[in-house]
């Protein structure tokens, strides 16, 4: 029996797919949860690889009904292995596996519907992809109970975790969700909640964007006014750059909300880009931990908060993203003529093309897009035949390299220093931007120069 001290606020804890690769990982999660020794709200992702398998499966079942059995077998195998390793009594193993099969039957019915109509409606796709998380929460709740943790599963659809917006990329309606979520999570126990999705006002499952379990966890932290959002990863918190590219990156203990948001936007994979948004107004800190350490403790490796600390070097991290392209629209005065930018962005938005950023000049509009959208966006603008636009140039095989740190705008010469480091190595910047953000500046380069660019910029700021 667990004996907990009285706590005014709960902590929201997030375990992602990188924490759920093997049955051994579950043993580590159990240790961590017990070490808190207090009521928690735990938000979980799908087991590693399951969501990608479902995405691939949705495509295949349209033409092959036999692939439904393959999906079932794949998921059952993962869950059965975890059940057998962490639940000892056969009768209890069978009981949990029966519950898994019941939830899988619901998934199977969705997949059969896809096969029979030969299409994937948006609301069906979102429902199918939510099962990775729902199977995780069901399984972990059973395993926690067997290991002496007073745990209970709560599903977003059962507590009114309400969304607005489009399928695949919805947002949480905090005002509507507040009462139901707080009522559902009020007891002093460990609640297990599947991340990645909410429920529309019409009662349909809506995804919160790929990797949206972080955003789910942050939204629950907002709604219950949590003490903190604790995110367990398989890395040592935030670093001054990618350790795969930089031999000895510097550890970053503290970041501001703005710094963390920009690092996520520019490619750092610690947090989903929308994670910071629900926490800033309530000043709820985000604490980052590494579950793969031999004896993980509750001492955070990085803390994200409202504190906007400026380092002597100003720059805290050099990050990058390869997943973007630029649609360059040229023409005399195209950046100044009223309505042109609005018409182009409306056109792309109407076709569900996500615009990452826009940079304009007098004769050019540069629209930053994800790689997957560049071809369609180019065709749409060409077909629209905007008379002011005389040249349309799609640019791919590009990377953004960004420097991030509070105080960038107040300390002149940092962008020049970045460009000077690049120039010494003969690296040319296609686009330079400084000033759009108060804590970040970036260059656009050819991807083939990305690693070299990161190294020379990082060395220039951190290895003087």
Backbone torsions as a table, in degrees:
resi	resn	phi	psi	omega
1	UNK	NA	134.8	-179.0
2	UNK	-86.7	136.7	174.7
3	UNK	-118.2	112.9	-177.1
4	UNK	-109.1	143.3	170.1
5	UNK	-71.1	164.4	-179.9
6	UNK	-79.9	129.1	177.2
7	UNK	-123.4	135.6	179.4
8	UNK	-69.1	-35.8	-176.4
9	UNK	-128.6	150.7	173.5
10	UNK	-87.6	161.8	169.1
11	UNK	-105.0	136.6	172.4
12	UNK	-94.5	127.9	-177.0
13	UNK	-118.1	133.9	-179.4
14	UNK	-116.9	127.5	171.7
15	UNK	-115.7	122.5	-176.7
16	UNK	-96.0	-178.7	-179.3
17	UNK	-60.9	-29.2	178.5
18	UNK	-68.8	-18.0	175.3
19	UNK	-90.0	-2.9	-172.9
20	UNK	-128.5	52.4	-179.8
21	UNK	-92.6	-36.1	-174.4
22	UNK	-137.6	162.1	174.0
23	UNK	-57.4	-30.6	178.6
24	UNK	-63.7	-33.2	178.6
25	UNK	-61.7	-35.8	179.8
26	UNK	-64.2	-36.2	177.0
27	UNK	-60.8	-40.3	177.4
28	UNK	-65.2	-39.9	179.3
29	UNK	-63.7	-41.4	178.4
30	UNK	-59.4	-44.3	178.9
31	UNK	-60.2	-44.3	-178.2
32	UNK	-64.5	-46.7	-178.6
33	UNK	-61.0	-42.2	178.7
34	UNK	-65.6	-32.3	-178.3
35	UNK	-67.4	-26.3	176.4
36	UNK	-65.4	-38.4	178.9
37	UNK	51.6	46.7	-179.6
38	UNK	-161.9	163.9	176.3
39	UNK	-63.2	141.3	-177.6
40	UNK	-138.8	158.6	163.9
41	UNK	-113.7	113.7	-176.0
42	UNK	-105.6	122.5	178.4
43	UNK	-104.8	128.2	-174.0
44	UNK	-120.7	149.8	173.2
45	UNK	-93.3	177.1	171.7
46	UNK	-68.7	156.2	172.2
47	UNK	-58.2	150.2	-175.8
48	UNK	-52.8	125.1	175.9
49	UNK	90.1	-13.4	-175.1
50	UNK	-69.2	-44.0	-179.0
51	UNK	-62.1	-44.2	177.6
52	UNK	-61.5	-37.5	179.1
53	UNK	-65.2	-38.6	178.3
54	UNK	-69.3	-38.6	177.4
55	UNK	-60.6	-46.5	177.7
56	UNK	-64.6	-39.0	-177.8
57	UNK	-66.0	-37.2	178.5
58	UNK	-56.3	-41.1	179.3
59	UNK	-67.9	-42.7	-174.4
60	UNK	-73.2	-34.9	-175.9
61	UNK	-71.7	-14.6	177.0
62	UNK	-60.8	-32.5	-178.4
63	UNK	-113.8	-15.3	-176.9
64	UNK	-131.6	107.7	179.2
65	UNK	-70.7	-22.4	178.9
66	UNK	-66.5	-23.3	-178.0
67	UNK	-69.8	-19.2	175.9
68	UNK	-61.4	-42.4	178.1
69	UNK	-64.5	-36.0	178.5
70	UNK	-64.5	-41.8	178.2
71	UNK	-62.8	-45.7	178.0
72	UNK	-57.5	-47.3	-178.5
73	UNK	-63.6	-41.2	-179.7
74	UNK	-61.2	-49.4	-177.3
75	UNK	-70.0	-42.0	178.6
76	UNK	-59.1	-39.6	179.8
77	UNK	-61.2	-43.9	179.1
78	UNK	-63.5	-46.1	-176.3
79	UNK	-70.0	-39.2	-178.6
80	UNK	-64.4	-39.5	178.4
81	UNK	-61.6	-44.0	179.4
82	UNK	-66.3	-41.4	179.3
83	UNK	-61.8	-47.1	-177.1
84	UNK	-64.9	-31.5	-177.1
85	UNK	-81.4	-29.2	-171.3
86	UNK	-114.0	-5.6	175.1
87	UNK	-125.5	120.0	-168.5
88	UNK	-81.6	-46.5	-172.7
89	UNK	-75.8	132.1	-177.6
90	UNK	-58.7	-40.4	-177.9
91	UNK	-64.2	-35.7	178.2
92	UNK	-74.0	-37.9	175.8
93	UNK	-57.3	-46.9	-178.8
94	UNK	-64.6	-36.8	-179.2
95	UNK	-64.7	-44.4	179.5
96	UNK	-68.3	-42.2	-178.2
97	UNK	-64.6	-33.0	176.5
98	UNK	-62.8	-40.4	177.9
99	UNK	-65.8	-38.7	176.1
100	UNK	-61.5	-44.3	-179.6
101	UNK	-63.7	-36.2	178.2
102	UNK	-63.6	-42.2	179.0
103	UNK	-70.8	-34.3	177.6
104	UNK	-68.3	-29.5	177.7
105	UNK	-64.3	-37.4	176.6
106	UNK	-64.4	-40.8	175.5
107	UNK	-62.5	-44.7	-179.0
108	UNK	-58.8	-41.0	179.5
109	UNK	-62.8	-38.6	176.7
110	UNK	-63.9	-43.2	-178.5
111	UNK	-67.6	-35.9	176.8
112	UNK	-65.3	-38.1	176.7
113	UNK	-61.1	-41.8	177.1
114	UNK	-60.0	-43.9	-178.6
115	UNK	-63.7	-44.2	-173.8
116	UNK	-70.3	-32.6	178.0
117	UNK	-92.8	-11.7	178.3
118	UNK	65.9	25.5	-177.8
119	UNK	-151.1	167.0	-179.1
120	UNK	-128.3	91.8	174.8
121	UNK	-59.5	149.8	-177.0
122	UNK	-54.4	-43.9	-175.2
123	UNK	-70.0	-27.5	177.1
124	UNK	-74.9	-41.5	178.1
125	UNK	-59.5	-45.8	179.8
126	UNK	-61.8	-40.1	179.8
127	UNK	-65.1	-44.5	180.0
128	UNK	-60.1	-46.2	-175.0
129	UNK	-72.0	-16.4	177.6
130	UNK	-75.2	-15.6	-174.6
131	UNK	-68.3	-27.4	177.4
132	UNK	-56.6	-46.7	179.3
133	UNK	-71.1	-41.2	-177.9
134	UNK	-65.3	-32.4	176.5
135	UNK	-73.3	-34.3	176.3
136	UNK	-62.9	-47.8	-176.5
137	UNK	-65.0	-38.9	178.5
138	UNK	-63.0	-48.0	-177.4
139	UNK	-66.7	-46.4	-177.4
140	UNK	-65.9	-35.4	176.9
141	UNK	-59.9	-45.9	179.5
142	UNK	-63.7	-43.7	-179.3
143	UNK	-66.1	-41.4	177.9
144	UNK	-59.6	-46.8	-179.6
145	UNK	-58.5	-42.4	-179.5
146	UNK	-65.7	-24.8	-178.7
147	UNK	-102.1	24.0	170.6
148	UNK	82.6	15.2	178.5
149	UNK	-103.4	126.8	-179.9
150	UNK	-74.7	87.3	-172.2
151	UNK	-116.4	151.2	178.2
152	UNK	-146.8	136.0	178.8
153	UNK	-81.7	140.4	171.7
154	UNK	-130.6	126.0	179.1
155	UNK	-96.7	142.1	179.4
156	UNK	-53.0	-38.4	-178.0
157	UNK	-69.7	-20.1	-179.2
158	UNK	-90.5	-10.9	-178.8
159	UNK	-124.0	13.4	174.5
160	UNK	69.7	37.4	175.3
161	UNK	-76.7	87.5	-162.0
162	UNK	-95.0	140.5	-177.9
163	UNK	-115.4	166.3	166.9
164	UNK	-138.0	162.9	-179.5
165	UNK	103.8	-159.0	-170.8
166	UNK	-94.0	160.4	169.3
167	UNK	-59.3	153.8	179.6
168	UNK	75.1	-27.7	-174.8
169	UNK	-145.5	50.6	-177.4
170	UNK	-79.8	169.6	177.1
171	UNK	-124.8	158.7	-177.6
172	UNK	-86.4	134.7	174.3
173	UNK	-92.9	99.3	-172.4
174	UNK	-68.0	-38.5	-178.3
175	UNK	-63.3	-45.0	-178.9
176	UNK	-70.6	-35.5	-174.0
177	UNK	-79.9	-21.3	-167.3
178	UNK	-54.2	-54.3	-172.9
179	UNK	-65.4	-47.8	-177.4
180	UNK	-64.7	-41.5	-179.2
181	UNK	-66.4	-45.5	-179.3
182	UNK	-65.6	-36.0	177.5
183	UNK	-66.8	-38.8	-177.0
184	UNK	-74.3	-23.6	-173.9
185	UNK	-115.7	26.1	-171.0
186	UNK	-85.4	-21.0	-175.1
187	UNK	-76.0	159.0	178.7
188	UNK	-85.7	81.4	177.3
189	UNK	-153.3	179.4	176.3
190	UNK	-94.4	117.1	176.9
191	UNK	-98.3	135.9	176.7
192	UNK	-110.4	123.2	-175.1
193	UNK	-125.9	130.9	174.0
194	UNK	-72.0	134.6	177.0
195	UNK	-87.1	-171.8	167.6
196	UNK	85.7	-15.6	-177.0
197	UNK	-150.8	160.2	171.4
198	UNK	-133.7	-161.0	-175.9
199	UNK	-130.4	132.5	-178.4
200	UNK	-74.9	164.8	176.5
201	UNK	-58.0	-22.9	177.6
202	UNK	-88.8	2.9	176.1
203	UNK	87.5	12.7	179.7
204	UNK	-98.4	144.7	178.6
205	UNK	-69.3	132.5	177.9
206	UNK	-129.9	128.5	179.7
207	UNK	-76.0	155.3	-176.7
208	UNK	-104.2	25.9	-178.4
209	UNK	92.6	151.6	-178.6
210	UNK	-61.8	132.5	-175.5
211	UNK	78.3	15.3	-172.8
212	UNK	-74.4	2.4	178.0
213	UNK	-65.4	-32.2	174.3
214	UNK	-61.3	-44.7	178.8
215	UNK	-64.3	-39.7	174.3
216	UNK	-55.7	-51.3	-177.1
217	UNK	-61.3	-42.5	178.7
218	UNK	-64.2	-36.9	179.7
219	UNK	-68.1	-40.9	175.4
220	UNK	-64.0	-39.0	177.7
221	UNK	-61.9	-40.8	176.8
222	UNK	-61.9	-48.0	-173.0
223	UNK	-66.0	-36.1	-179.4
224	UNK	-98.6	5.8	-179.4
225	UNK	53.4	57.8	-173.2
226	UNK	-67.6	158.5	175.3
227	UNK	-67.8	-39.5	177.4
228	UNK	-162.9	164.3	168.1
229	UNK	-108.8	115.5	-179.1
230	UNK	-103.7	120.8	-178.2
231	UNK	-114.2	121.3	-179.1
232	UNK	-98.2	125.2	-177.1
233	UNK	-121.5	-173.2	174.4
234	UNK	-114.3	24.8	178.1
235	UNK	-133.4	166.6	-175.3
236	UNK	-86.2	51.2	177.8
237	UNK	71.7	-157.4	-179.7
238	UNK	-81.3	141.6	179.1
239	UNK	-127.7	166.9	-178.2
240	UNK	-70.4	-14.1	172.6
241	UNK	-173.2	177.9	-178.7
242	UNK	-64.4	119.0	-178.1
243	UNK	-65.6	-14.3	174.8
244	UNK	-74.8	-19.9	-177.8
245	UNK	-110.1	-28.1	-177.9
246	UNK	-115.1	126.9	-171.8
247	UNK	-64.2	-44.0	-177.9
248	UNK	-131.9	74.5	178.3
249	UNK	-68.8	153.9	-179.0
250	UNK	-87.7	136.5	177.7
251	UNK	-75.2	141.5	179.8
252	UNK	-110.8	113.1	-177.1
253	UNK	-79.8	-42.5	-175.2
254	UNK	-128.9	136.1	174.4
255	UNK	-134.1	153.5	172.5
256	UNK	-83.6	164.4	175.8
257	UNK	-56.4	-42.2	-177.3
258	UNK	-65.3	-40.5	178.4
259	UNK	-63.3	-44.6	-180.0
260	UNK	-63.6	-40.3	179.7
261	UNK	-63.2	-43.2	-179.6
262	UNK	-69.2	-38.7	177.5
263	UNK	-62.1	-41.0	177.3
264	UNK	-65.1	-43.7	-179.1
265	UNK	-60.3	-40.3	-176.8
266	UNK	-91.5	17.8	167.1
267	UNK	113.7	-12.7	177.5
268	UNK	-62.4	132.5	-169.3
269	UNK	-97.2	13.3	-179.9
270	UNK	-67.8	-44.8	-176.8
271	UNK	-127.6	150.4	167.6
272	UNK	-66.2	139.7	-175.7
273	UNK	-53.8	-25.9	-176.2
274	UNK	-93.5	3.8	-174.7
275	UNK	-64.5	-39.1	-174.9
276	UNK	-68.3	-35.8	-171.6
277	UNK	-49.3	-48.7	-177.1
278	UNK	-74.5	-11.3	-170.3
279	UNK	-101.6	-22.4	-172.2
280	UNK	-61.8	-47.2	-174.5
281	UNK	-64.1	-29.4	-179.2
282	UNK	-99.2	3.2	179.0
283	UNK	52.3	43.2	176.5
284	UNK	-87.9	119.0	-177.4
285	UNK	-72.7	151.5	172.1
286	UNK	-106.8	127.3	-179.6
287	UNK	-116.4	131.8	-176.6
288	UNK	-108.1	132.2	-179.5
289	UNK	-129.3	161.0	177.0
290	UNK	-115.3	110.7	-176.7
291	UNK	-77.4	-14.1	-176.6
292	UNK	-84.4	-6.5	177.1
293	UNK	-63.3	152.5	-174.4
294	UNK	-58.1	-44.3	176.6
295	UNK	-131.2	80.9	-177.4
296	UNK	-62.6	136.9	180.0
297	UNK	-116.3	174.5	178.4
298	UNK	-92.1	24.8	172.0
299	UNK	-94.1	113.2	-174.7
300	UNK	-68.1	146.9	177.2
301	UNK	-83.9	-32.8	175.7
302	UNK	-141.3	144.3	177.7
303	UNK	-127.1	129.5	177.5
304	UNK	-108.8	125.6	-176.0
305	UNK	-150.5	-173.2	179.9
306	UNK	-74.6	-13.1	-177.3
307	UNK	-66.4	121.0	-177.7
308	UNK	-106.2	78.3	-175.2
309	UNK	-87.0	128.2	178.5
310	UNK	-99.6	120.6	178.4
311	UNK	-77.2	161.9	176.0
312	UNK	-59.3	-38.5	-179.8
313	UNK	-82.4	-9.5	-178.9
314	UNK	69.0	-54.6	-175.4
315	UNK	-73.9	128.8	177.5
316	UNK	-101.0	-30.1	-177.2
317	UNK	-155.9	150.3	172.7
318	UNK	-114.4	117.9	-175.2
319	UNK	-127.0	175.7	-176.3
320	UNK	-154.8	162.5	172.4
321	UNK	-143.6	134.8	174.9
322	UNK	-101.4	-13.4	-172.9
323	UNK	-87.4	61.1	174.9
324	UNK	-160.7	158.1	176.2
325	UNK	-136.3	170.8	-179.7
326	UNK	-124.1	129.6	170.5
327	UNK	-102.1	108.4	-173.7
328	UNK	-98.4	119.9	-178.5
329	UNK	-112.2	115.9	-176.4
330	UNK	-110.3	153.9	176.3
331	UNK	166.7	150.7	-179.7
332	UNK	-58.6	117.7	177.6
333	UNK	69.9	14.9	-174.8
334	UNK	-61.3	-31.1	-179.5
335	UNK	-80.6	-12.4	-176.9
336	UNK	-107.3	-21.5	-175.3
337	UNK	-72.9	127.6	-176.5
338	UNK	-60.4	137.5	172.0
339	UNK	93.3	-22.4	-176.0
340	UNK	-64.3	-52.1	-178.8
341	UNK	-60.6	-42.3	-180.0
342	UNK	-62.2	-40.1	-179.8
343	UNK	-67.7	-39.3	179.6
344	UNK	-67.0	-47.4	-177.3
345	UNK	-67.0	-35.4	176.4
346	UNK	-64.0	-41.4	177.8
347	UNK	-58.1	-46.7	-178.4
348	UNK	-69.0	-40.4	179.4
349	UNK	-63.2	-38.5	179.0
350	UNK	-62.7	-21.5	178.8
351	UNK	-106.5	22.1	175.5
352	UNK	57.9	34.5	175.2
353	UNK	-97.3	120.0	-176.4
354	UNK	-80.8	122.6	177.2
355	UNK	-92.2	120.7	-177.8
356	UNK	-78.3	-39.1	-178.4
357	UNK	-168.4	161.9	176.6
358	UNK	-135.5	131.3	174.8
359	UNK	-124.9	127.9	-176.7
360	UNK	-120.6	156.5	167.9
361	UNK	-137.8	-175.4	-179.1
362	UNK	-61.3	-33.9	-174.0
363	UNK	-117.9	8.2	-175.0
364	UNK	-150.1	142.5	169.5
365	UNK	-120.3	121.1	177.9
366	UNK	-107.0	114.4	-179.3
367	UNK	-106.2	119.8	-178.8
368	UNK	-89.1	126.9	-176.9
369	UNK	-131.0	163.3	169.2
370	UNK	-72.5	149.8	-176.4
371	UNK	-51.5	-41.4	-173.4
372	UNK	-64.5	-20.5	-175.5
373	UNK	-98.7	-7.3	-171.7
374	UNK	-61.9	-46.6	-176.2
375	UNK	-62.8	-47.8	-179.1
376	UNK	-64.1	-41.8	-179.9
377	UNK	-62.0	-41.0	179.3
378	UNK	-61.9	-45.8	-179.7
379	UNK	-63.8	-39.2	-179.8
380	UNK	-64.1	-45.5	-179.0
381	UNK	-67.7	-39.5	177.4
382	UNK	-61.3	-44.2	-178.2
383	UNK	-67.7	-33.1	-179.3
384	UNK	-67.7	-25.8	175.0
385	UNK	54.7	56.4	174.6
386	UNK	-68.9	120.0	-172.2
387	UNK	-66.6	-28.7	-179.0
388	UNK	-70.7	-24.9	-177.9
389	UNK	-88.8	116.2	-176.7
390	UNK	-98.5	-17.0	-179.0
391	UNK	-147.9	131.3	178.8
392	UNK	-116.9	120.5	-174.7
393	UNK	-126.7	103.8	173.5
394	UNK	-76.4	133.3	-178.1
395	UNK	-123.3	118.3	175.9
396	UNK	-123.8	-169.5	-174.3
397	UNK	55.1	42.9	-179.3
398	UNK	-119.0	158.1	173.1
399	UNK	-134.1	147.2	169.6
400	UNK	-99.0	131.6	171.2
401	UNK	-118.7	124.3	-174.0
402	UNK	-122.3	146.1	168.6
403	UNK	-105.7	137.8	-173.9
404	UNK	-132.0	133.6	176.5
405	UNK	175.4	141.4	174.3
406	UNK	-61.7	133.7	176.8
407	UNK	101.6	2.8	-178.6
408	UNK	-57.6	-44.0	-177.8
409	UNK	-70.7	-29.2	-178.4
410	UNK	-81.5	-17.6	-178.4
411	UNK	-110.4	99.3	-176.5
412	UNK	-69.7	149.7	174.6
413	UNK	98.6	-6.7	-178.1
414	UNK	-71.0	-40.3	177.0
415	UNK	-66.4	-40.4	177.2
416	UNK	-60.6	-40.9	179.4
417	UNK	-62.8	-41.1	177.9
418	UNK	-61.5	-47.3	-178.7
419	UNK	-67.5	-35.3	179.1
420	UNK	-64.3	-41.3	177.6
421	UNK	-61.1	-41.0	179.2
422	UNK	-67.6	-42.8	-176.6
423	UNK	-62.2	-35.5	180.0
424	UNK	-63.6	-26.2	179.6
425	UNK	-100.6	8.2	177.1
426	UNK	72.1	27.9	-179.3
427	UNK	-98.6	124.3	-177.2
428	UNK	-98.0	132.4	176.4
429	UNK	-88.6	127.3	177.3
430	UNK	-74.0	-41.0	178.8
431	UNK	-138.8	141.8	177.2
432	UNK	-124.9	133.2	179.0
433	UNK	-138.7	126.5	174.7
434	UNK	-148.1	126.1	-179.6
435	UNK	121.8	-24.0	177.2
436	UNK	-65.6	-32.6	176.1
437	UNK	-119.8	146.0	178.8
438	UNK	-78.5	-10.8	-175.8
439	UNK	-127.4	10.3	-177.8
440	UNK	-149.2	149.6	170.5
441	UNK	-141.0	153.1	-175.4
442	UNK	-150.3	163.2	172.9
443	UNK	-126.0	151.2	173.1
444	UNK	-108.2	127.2	-176.7
445	UNK	-133.4	168.7	171.3
446	UNK	-68.9	138.7	-175.2
447	UNK	-58.1	-31.6	-178.7
448	UNK	-63.0	-19.1	178.8
449	UNK	-100.7	5.2	-171.3
450	UNK	-60.5	-53.3	-177.1
451	UNK	-59.4	-42.5	-179.4
452	UNK	-65.9	-40.2	-179.9
453	UNK	-62.6	-46.6	179.9
454	UNK	-59.5	-43.6	-177.1
455	UNK	-64.2	-46.1	-176.6
456	UNK	-69.5	-37.0	178.2
457	UNK	-68.6	-45.4	179.8
458	UNK	-61.9	-45.3	179.3
459	UNK	-60.9	-37.4	-178.5
460	UNK	-65.5	-32.3	-177.8
461	UNK	-96.9	-28.2	-172.3
462	UNK	-111.3	-22.5	-179.0
463	UNK	-121.1	73.8	-176.1
464	UNK	-75.8	NA	NA
